[in-house]
Structure formats: structure tokens, C-alpha cells
Amino acid sequence: MIEWLYIAAGKDSPGLGMWFPFVIIGVLFYVLLLRPQQKQRREHQSMLTRIKTGDKVITVGGIYGLVTNVKNGILVVKIAEGVKIEVTRDAIRTIITGSEDSQAQQSQGGSGSLSRR
């Protein structure tokens, strides 16, 4: 319909020039939003497959714990003396490394154990 207006006015139709800004916006959307999210998702999935017995972890609910057993995608996490919970791998937000563990202990002023007072 718009083509007829351009023809009636004696002008050429805008053609591909009209779509150029939309293409640029699409490329920017992909580069700035989608690609970093995909990279983060891949790294998180890789981290989940590396979880093993003895790892200190933080769940998505914010619970700190120590993985005591891994069986068929279910992790048994010790969160205090005599308290163990079973969670799926997807419920783990991150594995605590040595440097992260020492920072957490310093911020808590704790003795280094996972249990809270």
C-alpha cells in the first residue's frame, strides 16, 4: 500500500534503506544481550557438571553447605552438624573456591565451619 503512495508521488520506494536501522538494532540486541546470557548459561552448566563430593556450595536459596554425596543428579548437602538436605544440581548457584571461602569467613568473623552459631 505504501508503495503506491511513493509511485503516485513520483518517488522511488525506500527499499532496503528503510530496514537498515532495524538490522542494526537486531545486531546490537544479539551482541549486548543474548550472547553474554548464552555464555553465562554455558559456564553455569559446566560448573554444575563439575560438582563432586567435598565441594562447598551455595544454593539458589542462599544456603551454604558441603556436598557429602552425589547420586543421579541429586546432591546431599550438609548444612550443619547432623543436618543434611537433598537438592538437585540445578539448585546450586555456585561452588565456593578457596579464596571465596576465606572472604566469607572474614566477613562473618567465623571459625571456618559451615554451621552458623
Beta strands, then each sheet from edge to edge (+ up, - down):
strand 1: 56-59
strand 2: 64-71
strand 3: 74-80
strand 4: 83-88
strand 5: 92-96
sheet 1: 4+ 3- 2+ 1- 5+
end
